Amino acid sequence: MIPDWQPGFSLPGIKVGHAQDFEALTGCTAIICEEGAMSGVDQRGGAPGTRETDALRPMHLVEHCHAVVLAGGSAFGLDASTGVVRYLEERNFGFDTGVSRVPVVASAVLFDLAIGDPKIRPDAKMGYQACINAEEVMHGEGNIGAGTGATVGKILGVKSATKTGLGAATIQISDDITISAIIALNAFGDIIDPNSGKIIAGARFQGKQGENKLVQGFADTLSVMRSQNLPGVQSFRHNANTVIGLVATNAILTKMSASKVAQMAHNGIARTVRPAHTMFDGDTIFTMATNEHPADINIIGAFAAEVVSRAILRAVECANTLGGIPSAAEL
């Protein structure tokens, strides 16, 4: 039996703040552990946009990360991390070099330029504002932060996509161990309910049945791919995608095991996104561990996948129609 879980991100020692522009339909999310958390990363898919991921890999010097930034804006959105670095430096948090403290801020971005205003993207000012907002308890989901411009099911074009957003979930797997996940859901593929196997958000079609009846439904991305028999990546021109997120736990992890947990957490994407990790997705998951309680890495990794899956479903459930793209709730 899966342990009790609850919606939202909740882990003492880690703060979450969001900032967004509802006219431009983009935003960013800052996940902050000012004292530093043992961190890892696992990146999959062929179109990543990231910062400081190499620093988090095993065999590299830095072990602790002070913040992770999830942002829209494609590669332009990496600028939001600069504001987070400034926020932490002003408060004297960071890796002690002996000369100054250098905040370690990792980041991943998704492509949301196809809706809203593509000329306005998350920048240093927005990243700084997300940190200010994190000073108050924020449990936002849906069209907020990095999920503001998120959509799924782009094989027929963004106009046929479904609006999604930011989702979060927390699982208490014992009296001591908590695992939380926060996901900005912007996949190329469809979203599947793993319990029923049914598509709950994705590429939409509409057609006429009889003389006047308009029929709507999900096209099923795999079926479209199969029927079109397309020869290569240039055949898909709607590559406005990527699932990015973070898993946090109070379990004790090493730098290597933190990356292993991030790797196992990607199974949550594979369970709920079809197809996942394509050449058009830069899917990236970070891990932050506050290292308070001993735990078996296999257990942490297994339930990291479960909580990521739940967070993805929350990103569908909590989204509202925006930018002319309907949410699953409206459909």
Short mmCIF file of the C-alpha atoms (twelve columns), coordinates in Angstrom:
data_MODEL
# 
_entry.id   MODEL 
# 
loop_
_atom_site.group_PDB 
_atom_site.id 
_atom_site.type_symbol 
_atom_site.label_atom_id 
_atom_site.label_alt_id 
_atom_site.label_comp_id 
_atom_site.label_asym_id 
_atom_site.label_seq_id 
_atom_site.Cartn_x 
_atom_site.Cartn_y 
_atom_site.Cartn_z 
_atom_site.pdbx_PDB_model_num 
ATOM 1   C CA . MET A 1   0.000   0.000  0.000   1 
ATOM 2   C CA . ILE A 2   1.318   3.477  -0.917  1 
ATOM 3   C CA . PRO A 3   1.859   5.641  2.194   1 
ATOM 4   C CA . ASP A 4   -0.357  8.650  2.805   1 
ATOM 5   C CA . TRP A 5   0.402   11.584 0.572   1 
ATOM 6   C CA . GLN A 6   -0.796  15.149 0.451   1 
ATOM 7   C CA . PRO A 7   -0.885  17.819 -2.237  1 
ATOM 8   C CA . GLY A 8   1.712   20.581 -2.129  1 
ATOM 9   C CA . PHE A 9   5.414   20.832 -1.352  1 
ATOM 10  C CA . SER A 10  6.321   20.589 2.323   1 
ATOM 11  C CA . LEU A 11  9.793   19.984 3.730   1 
ATOM 12  C CA . PRO A 12  11.249  21.947 6.674   1 
ATOM 13  C CA . GLY A 13  14.426  23.787 5.753   1 
ATOM 14  C CA . ILE A 14  13.444  24.318 2.114   1 
ATOM 15  C CA . LYS A 15  11.452  27.341 0.932   1 
ATOM 16  C CA . VAL A 16  9.578   27.751 -2.339  1 
ATOM 17  C CA . GLY A 17  8.723   31.031 -4.038  1 
ATOM 18  C CA . HIS A 18  7.091   31.857 -7.361  1 
ATOM 19  C CA . ALA A 19  6.991   34.875 -9.636  1 
ATOM 20  C CA . GLN A 20  5.155   35.182 -12.949 1 
ATOM 21  C CA . ASP A 21  3.870   37.509 -15.648 1 
ATOM 22  C CA . PHE A 22  0.286   36.645 -16.571 1 
ATOM 23  C CA . GLU A 23  0.344   38.852 -19.657 1 
ATOM 24  C CA . ALA A 24  3.512   37.291 -21.064 1 
ATOM 25  C CA . LEU A 25  2.407   33.863 -19.699 1 
ATOM 26  C CA . THR A 26  5.734   32.878 -18.211 1 
ATOM 27  C CA . GLY A 27  7.325   32.639 -14.778 1 
ATOM 28  C CA . CYS A 28  9.881   31.038 -12.504 1 
ATOM 29  C CA . THR A 29  10.028  29.077 -9.262  1 
ATOM 30  C CA . ALA A 30  12.870  29.281 -6.734  1 
ATOM 31  C CA . ILE A 31  13.439  26.381 -4.327  1 
ATOM 32  C CA . ILE A 32  15.842  27.578 -1.643  1 
ATOM 33  C CA . CYS A 33  17.878  25.847 1.063   1 
ATOM 34  C CA . GLU A 34  19.995  28.699 2.373   1 
ATOM 35  C CA . GLU A 35  22.358  26.537 4.413   1 
ATOM 36  C CA . GLY A 36  22.819  24.186 1.465   1 
ATOM 37  C CA . ALA A 37  21.375  20.761 0.711   1 
ATOM 38  C CA . MET A 38  23.107  17.642 -0.557  1 
ATOM 39  C CA . SER A 39  22.129  17.710 -4.208  1 
ATOM 40  C CA . GLY A 40  22.097  15.665 -7.367  1 
ATOM 41  C CA . VAL A 41  20.616  15.810 -10.849 1 
ATOM 42  C CA . ASP A 42  19.560  13.567 -13.694 1 
ATOM 43  C CA . GLN A 43  18.820  15.016 -17.126 1 
ATOM 44  C CA . ARG A 44  17.090  13.101 -19.926 1 
ATOM 45  C CA . GLY A 45  15.674  13.949 -23.300 1 
ATOM 46  C CA . GLY A 46  17.379  15.654 -26.216 1 
ATOM 47  C CA . ALA A 47  16.686  19.363 -25.662 1 
ATOM 48  C CA . PRO A 48  17.885  20.486 -22.211 1 
ATOM 49  C CA . GLY A 49  18.395  24.030 -21.011 1 
ATOM 50  C CA . THR A 50  20.324  23.939 -17.739 1 
ATOM 51  C CA . ARG A 51  22.807  25.699 -15.473 1 
ATOM 52  C CA . GLU A 52  25.260  24.249 -12.893 1 
ATOM 53  C CA . THR A 53  24.192  20.659 -13.505 1 
ATOM 54  C CA . ASP A 54  27.817  19.553 -13.950 1 
ATOM 55  C CA . ALA A 55  28.669  20.974 -10.521 1 
ATOM 56  C CA . LEU A 56  26.102  18.619 -8.964  1 
ATOM 57  C CA . ARG A 57  27.411  15.465 -10.574 1 
ATOM 58  C CA . PRO A 58  29.474  12.914 -8.587  1 
ATOM 59  C CA . MET A 59  33.273  13.365 -8.583  1 
ATOM 60  C CA . HIS A 60  32.955  17.161 -8.642  1 
ATOM 61  C CA . LEU A 61  33.944  19.393 -5.730  1 
ATOM 62  C CA . VAL A 62  30.665  21.063 -4.755  1 
ATOM 63  C CA . GLU A 63  28.289  18.852 -2.760  1 
ATOM 64  C CA . HIS A 64  25.681  21.317 -1.566  1 
ATOM 65  C CA . CYS A 65  23.285  23.395 -3.603  1 
ATOM 66  C CA . HIS A 66  21.703  26.529 -2.146  1 
ATOM 67  C CA . ALA A 67  18.845  26.859 -4.615  1 
ATOM 68  C CA . VAL A 68  17.253  25.297 -7.665  1 
ATOM 69  C CA . VAL A 69  15.433  27.484 -10.164 1 
ATOM 70  C CA . LEU A 70  12.750  26.200 -12.514 1 
ATOM 71  C CA . ALA A 71  11.843  28.701 -15.215 1 
ATOM 72  C CA . GLY A 72  10.029  29.273 -18.459 1 
ATOM 73  C CA . GLY A 73  11.493  31.285 -21.299 1 
ATOM 74  C CA . SER A 74  13.666  28.578 -22.843 1 
ATOM 75  C CA . ALA A 75  17.403  29.390 -22.624 1 
ATOM 76  C CA . PHE A 76  16.557  33.046 -21.975 1 
ATOM 77  C CA . GLY A 77  14.951  32.002 -18.696 1 
ATOM 78  C CA . LEU A 78  18.279  30.877 -17.247 1 
ATOM 79  C CA . ASP A 79  18.801  34.556 -16.433 1 
ATOM 80  C CA . ALA A 80  16.363  34.149 -13.527 1 
ATOM 81  C CA . SER A 81  19.115  32.295 -11.648 1 
ATOM 82  C CA . THR A 82  21.192  35.470 -11.561 1 
ATOM 83  C CA . GLY A 83  18.586  37.122 -9.347  1 
ATOM 84  C CA . VAL A 84  18.568  34.122 -7.012  1 
ATOM 85  C CA . VAL A 85  22.363  34.245 -6.750  1 
ATOM 86  C CA . ARG A 86  22.177  37.935 -5.839  1 
ATOM 87  C CA . TYR A 87  19.503  37.288 -3.209  1 
ATOM 88  C CA . LEU A 88  21.658  34.617 -1.518  1 
ATOM 89  C CA . GLU A 89  24.883  36.612 -1.777  1 
ATOM 90  C CA . GLU A 90  23.249  39.611 -0.096  1 
ATOM 91  C CA . ARG A 91  22.443  37.326 2.843   1 
ATOM 92  C CA . ASN A 92  25.931  35.770 2.908   1 
ATOM 93  C CA . PHE A 93  24.887  32.274 1.867   1 
ATOM 94  C CA . GLY A 94  27.017  30.201 -0.477  1 
ATOM 95  C CA . PHE A 95  30.071  28.012 -0.950  1 
ATOM 96  C CA . ASP A 96  32.920  29.436 1.146   1 
ATOM 97  C CA . THR A 97  35.889  30.080 -1.138  1 
ATOM 98  C CA . GLY A 98  37.843  31.917 1.544   1 
ATOM 99  C CA . VAL A 99  37.472  35.146 -0.405  1 
ATOM 100 C CA . SER A 100 33.712  35.266 -0.702  1 
ATOM 101 C CA . ARG A 101 30.710  33.004 -0.474  1 
ATOM 102 C CA . VAL A 102 29.498  31.844 -3.874  1 
ATOM 103 C CA . PRO A 103 25.883  30.620 -3.966  1 
ATOM 104 C CA . VAL A 104 25.468  27.397 -5.918  1 
ATOM 105 C CA . VAL A 105 22.242  27.824 -7.884  1 
ATOM 106 C CA . ALA A 106 21.255  25.124 -10.368 1 
ATOM 107 C CA . SER A 107 18.549  25.709 -12.934 1 
ATOM 108 C CA . ALA A 108 16.507  24.121 -15.684 1 
ATOM 109 C CA . VAL A 109 14.165  25.793 -18.149 1 
ATOM 110 C CA . LEU A 110 11.174  24.831 -20.247 1 
ATOM 111 C CA . PHE A 111 9.966   26.257 -23.555 1 
ATOM 112 C CA . ASP A 112 6.838   28.379 -23.148 1 
ATOM 113 C CA . LEU A 113 7.547   31.022 -25.797 1 
ATOM 114 C CA . ALA A 114 4.791   29.708 -28.065 1 
ATOM 115 C CA . ILE A 115 2.051   31.235 -25.894 1 
ATOM 116 C CA . GLY A 116 1.899   34.730 -24.433 1 
ATOM 117 C CA . ASP A 117 4.611   37.225 -25.372 1 
ATOM 118 C CA . PRO A 118 7.811   35.471 -26.524 1 
ATOM 119 C CA . LYS A 119 9.823   38.665 -26.020 1 
ATOM 120 C CA . ILE A 120 9.196   38.702 -22.259 1 
ATOM 121 C CA . ARG A 121 10.956  35.950 -20.310 1 
ATOM 122 C CA . PRO A 122 11.964  35.245 -16.718 1 
ATOM 123 C CA . ASP A 123 14.952  37.456 -15.862 1 
ATOM 124 C CA . ALA A 124 17.123  38.295 -12.864 1 
ATOM 125 C CA . LYS A 125 14.472  40.646 -11.485 1 
ATOM 126 C CA . MET A 126 11.816  37.933 -11.610 1 
ATOM 127 C CA . GLY A 127 14.188  35.405 -10.012 1 
ATOM 128 C CA . TYR A 128 14.920  37.831 -7.170  1 
ATOM 129 C CA . GLN A 129 11.195  38.441 -6.682  1 
ATOM 130 C CA . ALA A 130 10.569  34.692 -6.447  1 
ATOM 131 C CA . CYS A 131 13.064  34.589 -3.553  1 
ATOM 132 C CA . ILE A 132 11.310  37.478 -1.808  1 
ATOM 133 C CA . ASN A 133 8.011   35.654 -2.252  1 
ATOM 134 C CA . ALA A 134 9.571   32.513 -0.735  1 
ATOM 135 C CA . GLU A 135 9.962   34.378 2.553   1 
ATOM 136 C CA . GLU A 136 6.252   33.770 3.031   1 
ATOM 137 C CA . VAL A 137 4.833   30.251 2.967   1 
ATOM 138 C CA . MET A 138 3.695   29.532 -0.596  1 
ATOM 139 C CA . HIS A 139 1.819   26.424 -1.635  1 
ATOM 140 C CA . GLY A 140 0.865   27.494 -5.120  1 
ATOM 141 C CA . GLU A 141 0.036   24.992 -7.844  1 
ATOM 142 C CA . GLY A 142 -1.383  25.310 -11.329 1 
ATOM 143 C CA . ASN A 143 -0.773  28.460 -13.382 1 
ATOM 144 C CA . ILE A 144 2.006   29.817 -11.205 1 
ATOM 145 C CA . GLY A 145 5.776   30.176 -11.339 1 
ATOM 146 C CA . ALA A 146 7.471   27.957 -13.884 1 
ATOM 147 C CA . GLY A 147 4.104   26.406 -14.719 1 
ATOM 148 C CA . THR A 148 2.477   29.649 -15.870 1 
ATOM 149 C CA . GLY A 149 2.947   28.943 -19.574 1 
ATOM 150 C CA . ALA A 150 3.132   25.157 -19.401 1 
ATOM 151 C CA . THR A 151 1.170   22.954 -21.825 1 
ATOM 152 C CA . VAL A 152 1.197   19.307 -22.902 1 
ATOM 153 C CA . GLY A 153 0.386   17.427 -26.105 1 
ATOM 154 C CA . LYS A 154 2.089   19.480 -28.810 1 
ATOM 155 C CA . ILE A 155 2.275   17.040 -31.731 1 
ATOM 156 C CA . LEU A 156 -0.596  18.835 -33.531 1 
ATOM 157 C CA . GLY A 157 0.682   22.270 -32.553 1 
ATOM 158 C CA . VAL A 158 0.405   24.364 -29.425 1 
ATOM 159 C CA . LYS A 159 -3.122  25.481 -30.315 1 
ATOM 160 C CA . SER A 160 -4.221  21.853 -29.968 1 
ATOM 161 C CA . ALA A 161 -2.431  21.352 -26.639 1 
ATOM 162 C CA . THR A 162 -3.913  21.173 -23.132 1 
ATOM 163 C CA . LYS A 163 -3.033  23.730 -20.459 1 
ATOM 164 C CA . THR A 164 -1.131  22.339 -17.507 1 
ATOM 165 C CA . GLY A 165 1.031   24.020 -14.896 1 
ATOM 166 C CA . LEU A 166 3.000   23.439 -11.716 1 
ATOM 167 C CA . GLY A 167 2.184   20.493 -9.470  1 
ATOM 168 C CA . ALA A 168 3.500   19.386 -6.096  1 
ATOM 169 C CA . ALA A 169 3.016   16.433 -3.789  1 
ATOM 170 C CA . THR A 170 4.431   15.097 -0.515  1 
ATOM 171 C CA . ILE A 171 4.649   11.556 0.830   1 
ATOM 172 C CA . GLN A 172 5.377   10.602 4.437   1 
ATOM 173 C CA . ILE A 173 6.925   7.149  4.168   1 
ATOM 174 C CA . SER A 174 7.701   6.722  7.883   1 
ATOM 175 C CA . ASP A 175 7.558   8.689  11.122  1 
ATOM 176 C CA . ASP A 176 10.852  10.332 10.150  1 
ATOM 177 C CA . ILE A 177 11.166  10.349 6.361   1 
ATOM 178 C CA . THR A 178 9.381   12.795 4.062   1 
ATOM 179 C CA . ILE A 179 9.709   13.132 0.288   1 
ATOM 180 C CA . SER A 180 8.314   16.111 -1.636  1 
ATOM 181 C CA . ALA A 181 8.298   16.858 -5.350  1 
ATOM 182 C CA . ILE A 182 7.532   19.933 -7.410  1 
ATOM 183 C CA . ILE A 183 7.105   19.613 -11.189 1 
ATOM 184 C CA . ALA A 184 6.593   22.119 -14.008 1 
ATOM 185 C CA . LEU A 185 4.750   20.041 -16.607 1 
ATOM 186 C CA . ASN A 186 5.367   21.061 -20.222 1 
ATOM 187 C CA . ALA A 187 5.667   17.756 -22.059 1 
ATOM 188 C CA . PHE A 188 5.587   17.016 -25.779 1 
ATOM 189 C CA . GLY A 189 3.508   13.926 -25.062 1 
ATOM 190 C CA . ASP A 190 0.184   13.172 -23.385 1 
ATOM 191 C CA . ILE A 191 -0.442  12.732 -19.659 1 
ATOM 192 C CA . ILE A 192 -1.691  9.323  -18.570 1 
ATOM 193 C CA . ASP A 193 -3.441  8.433  -15.342 1 
ATOM 194 C CA . PRO A 194 -1.306  5.431  -14.278 1 
ATOM 195 C CA . ASN A 195 -4.245  3.917  -12.392 1 
ATOM 196 C CA . SER A 196 -6.612  3.817  -15.378 1 
ATOM 197 C CA . GLY A 197 -4.224  4.052  -18.321 1 
ATOM 198 C CA . LYS A 198 -6.406  6.812  -19.795 1 
ATOM 199 C CA . ILE A 199 -5.223  10.092 -21.296 1 
ATOM 200 C CA . ILE A 200 -6.209  12.962 -19.001 1 
ATOM 201 C CA . ALA A 201 -4.416  15.791 -20.869 1 
ATOM 202 C CA . GLY A 202 -2.688  16.022 -24.222 1 
ATOM 203 C CA . ALA A 203 -3.041  16.766 -27.905 1 
ATOM 204 C CA . ARG A 204 -6.665  17.562 -28.761 1 
ATOM 205 C CA . PHE A 205 -8.661  16.972 -31.908 1 
ATOM 206 C CA . GLN A 206 -12.091 18.142 -32.913 1 
ATOM 207 C CA . GLY A 207 -14.333 17.109 -35.744 1 
ATOM 208 C CA . LYS A 208 -17.953 16.947 -36.813 1 
ATOM 209 C CA . GLN A 209 -20.219 14.005 -36.241 1 
ATOM 210 C CA . GLY A 210 -23.410 14.090 -38.225 1 
ATOM 211 C CA . GLU A 211 -24.548 17.495 -39.425 1 
ATOM 212 C CA . ASN A 212 -24.120 19.768 -36.433 1 
ATOM 213 C CA . LYS A 213 -22.487 17.904 -33.559 1 
ATOM 214 C CA . LEU A 214 -18.895 18.920 -32.739 1 
ATOM 215 C CA . VAL A 215 -16.866 16.100 -31.215 1 
ATOM 216 C CA . GLN A 216 -13.745 16.764 -29.143 1 
ATOM 217 C CA . GLY A 217 -11.253 14.385 -27.608 1 
ATOM 218 C CA . PHE A 218 -7.604  13.510 -27.231 1 
ATOM 219 C CA . ALA A 219 -5.788  12.549 -30.404 1 
ATOM 220 C CA . ASP A 220 -3.364  10.136 -28.646 1 
ATOM 221 C CA . THR A 221 0.164   11.251 -29.518 1 
ATOM 222 C CA . LEU A 222 1.440   7.708  -30.076 1 
ATOM 223 C CA . SER A 223 -1.346  7.023  -32.561 1 
ATOM 224 C CA . VAL A 224 -0.572  10.250 -34.427 1 
ATOM 225 C CA . MET A 225 3.120   9.392  -34.541 1 
ATOM 226 C CA . ARG A 226 2.359   5.938  -35.881 1 
ATOM 227 C CA . SER A 227 -0.115  7.089  -38.507 1 
ATOM 228 C CA . GLN A 228 2.113   9.833  -39.864 1 
ATOM 229 C CA . ASN A 229 5.137   7.528  -40.224 1 
ATOM 230 C CA . LEU A 230 7.404   10.542 -40.077 1 
ATOM 231 C CA . PRO A 231 11.061  9.992  -41.065 1 
ATOM 232 C CA . GLY A 232 12.950  12.265 -38.669 1 
ATOM 233 C CA . VAL A 233 13.014  15.011 -36.083 1 
ATOM 234 C CA . GLN A 234 12.438  17.784 -38.618 1 
ATOM 235 C CA . SER A 235 8.966   16.379 -39.224 1 
ATOM 236 C CA . PHE A 236 7.880   17.592 -35.762 1 
ATOM 237 C CA . ARG A 237 7.941   21.360 -35.656 1 
ATOM 238 C CA . HIS A 238 6.118   21.869 -32.389 1 
ATOM 239 C CA . ASN A 239 9.008   21.287 -30.006 1 
ATOM 240 C CA . ALA A 240 7.831   23.634 -27.224 1 
ATOM 241 C CA . ASN A 241 8.367   21.217 -24.394 1 
ATOM 242 C CA . THR A 242 10.216  19.855 -21.313 1 
ATOM 243 C CA . VAL A 243 9.306   18.547 -17.851 1 
ATOM 244 C CA . ILE A 244 11.463  20.005 -15.073 1 
ATOM 245 C CA . GLY A 245 11.297  19.546 -11.339 1 
ATOM 246 C CA . LEU A 246 12.834  18.690 -8.014  1 
ATOM 247 C CA . VAL A 247 12.567  15.957 -5.390  1 
ATOM 248 C CA . ALA A 248 13.429  16.932 -1.817  1 
ATOM 249 C CA . THR A 249 13.806  14.721 1.230   1 
ATOM 250 C CA . ASN A 250 15.043  14.864 4.797   1 
ATOM 251 C CA . ALA A 251 16.764  11.498 4.344   1 
ATOM 252 C CA . ILE A 252 20.554  11.320 4.537   1 
ATOM 253 C CA . LEU A 253 22.041  11.030 1.043   1 
ATOM 254 C CA . THR A 254 25.536  11.233 -0.390  1 
ATOM 255 C CA . LYS A 255 26.169  13.237 -3.523  1 
ATOM 256 C CA . MET A 256 26.183  10.043 -5.576  1 
ATOM 257 C CA . SER A 257 22.986  8.692  -4.020  1 
ATOM 258 C CA . ALA A 258 21.283  12.066 -4.510  1 
ATOM 259 C CA . SER A 259 21.845  11.736 -8.251  1 
ATOM 260 C CA . LYS A 260 20.625  8.140  -8.107  1 
ATOM 261 C CA . VAL A 261 17.397  9.309  -6.477  1 
ATOM 262 C CA . ALA A 262 16.974  11.893 -9.253  1 
ATOM 263 C CA . GLN A 263 17.507  9.119  -11.799 1 
ATOM 264 C CA . MET A 264 14.899  6.872  -10.185 1 
ATOM 265 C CA . ALA A 265 12.497  9.809  -9.881  1 
ATOM 266 C CA . HIS A 266 12.366  9.988  -13.683 1 
ATOM 267 C CA . ASN A 267 10.336  6.767  -13.520 1 
ATOM 268 C CA . GLY A 268 7.491   8.979  -12.310 1 
ATOM 269 C CA . ILE A 269 7.678   10.869 -15.603 1 
ATOM 270 C CA . ALA A 270 7.773   7.632  -17.575 1 
ATOM 271 C CA . ARG A 271 4.621   6.396  -15.810 1 
ATOM 272 C CA . THR A 272 2.570   9.488  -16.560 1 
ATOM 273 C CA . VAL A 273 3.957   11.058 -19.745 1 
ATOM 274 C CA . ARG A 274 3.599   9.238  -23.080 1 
ATOM 275 C CA . PRO A 275 5.986   9.408  -24.834 1 
ATOM 276 C CA . ALA A 276 8.544   10.657 -22.316 1 
ATOM 277 C CA . HIS A 277 12.153  11.825 -22.705 1 
ATOM 278 C CA . THR A 278 11.893  12.555 -26.423 1 
ATOM 279 C CA . MET A 279 14.385  14.556 -28.465 1 
ATOM 280 C CA . PHE A 280 12.058  17.540 -27.986 1 
ATOM 281 C CA . ASP A 281 11.998  17.304 -24.177 1 
ATOM 282 C CA . GLY A 282 14.847  18.429 -21.943 1 
ATOM 283 C CA . ASP A 283 13.423  16.568 -18.931 1 
ATOM 284 C CA . THR A 284 15.510  17.328 -15.831 1 
ATOM 285 C CA . ILE A 285 15.016  16.400 -12.172 1 
ATOM 286 C CA . PHE A 286 17.079  17.715 -9.282  1 
ATOM 287 C CA . THR A 287 17.405  16.273 -5.779  1 
ATOM 288 C CA . MET A 288 17.877  18.188 -2.533  1 
ATOM 289 C CA . ALA A 289 18.438  16.329 0.751   1 
ATOM 290 C CA . THR A 290 18.564  18.047 4.138   1 
ATOM 291 C CA . ASN A 291 20.327  14.954 5.588   1 
ATOM 292 C CA . GLU A 292 18.504  14.506 8.881   1 
ATOM 293 C CA . HIS A 293 17.536  10.820 9.040   1 
ATOM 294 C CA . PRO A 294 19.190  7.620  7.739   1 
ATOM 295 C CA . ALA A 295 17.254  5.745  5.069   1 
ATOM 296 C CA . ASP A 296 17.690  3.111  2.370   1 
ATOM 297 C CA . ILE A 297 18.349  4.775  -0.996  1 
ATOM 298 C CA . ASN A 298 16.236  2.150  -2.758  1 
ATOM 299 C CA . ILE A 299 13.214  3.152  -0.715  1 
ATOM 300 C CA . ILE A 300 13.822  6.864  -1.234  1 
ATOM 301 C CA . GLY A 301 14.250  6.397  -4.988  1 
ATOM 302 C CA . ALA A 302 11.182  4.196  -5.306  1 
ATOM 303 C CA . PHE A 303 8.923   6.703  -3.593  1 
ATOM 304 C CA . ALA A 304 10.589  9.639  -5.340  1 
ATOM 305 C CA . ALA A 305 9.154   8.201  -8.549  1 
ATOM 306 C CA . GLU A 306 5.755   7.872  -6.908  1 
ATOM 307 C CA . VAL A 307 5.685   11.448 -5.643  1 
ATOM 308 C CA . VAL A 308 6.829   12.794 -9.027  1 
ATOM 309 C CA . SER A 309 3.963   10.915 -10.664 1 
ATOM 310 C CA . ARG A 310 1.521   12.443 -8.175  1 
ATOM 311 C CA . ALA A 311 2.957   15.934 -8.726  1 
ATOM 312 C CA . ILE A 312 2.460   15.544 -12.481 1 
ATOM 313 C CA . LEU A 313 -1.193  14.648 -11.961 1 
ATOM 314 C CA . ARG A 314 -1.546  17.687 -9.694  1 
ATOM 315 C CA . ALA A 315 -0.076  19.878 -12.455 1 
ATOM 316 C CA . VAL A 316 -2.961  18.749 -14.655 1 
ATOM 317 C CA . GLU A 317 -5.678  18.985 -12.002 1 
ATOM 318 C CA . CYS A 318 -4.720  22.451 -10.721 1 
ATOM 319 C CA . ALA A 319 -4.260  24.210 -14.071 1 
ATOM 320 C CA . ASN A 320 -6.788  26.677 -15.441 1 
ATOM 321 C CA . THR A 321 -7.475  27.666 -19.025 1 
ATOM 322 C CA . LEU A 322 -5.013  30.371 -20.061 1 
ATOM 323 C CA . GLY A 323 -3.819  31.936 -23.300 1 
ATOM 324 C CA . GLY A 324 -6.693  30.398 -25.208 1 
ATOM 325 C CA . ILE A 325 -5.570  26.859 -24.311 1 
ATOM 326 C CA . PRO A 326 -8.152  24.868 -22.340 1 
ATOM 327 C CA . SER A 327 -7.289  22.986 -19.187 1 
ATOM 328 C CA . ALA A 328 -8.243  19.379 -18.571 1 
ATOM 329 C CA . ALA A 329 -10.872 20.571 -16.083 1 
ATOM 330 C CA . GLU A 330 -12.601 22.589 -18.788 1 
ATOM 331 C CA . LEU A 331 -12.424 19.747 -21.266 1 
# 
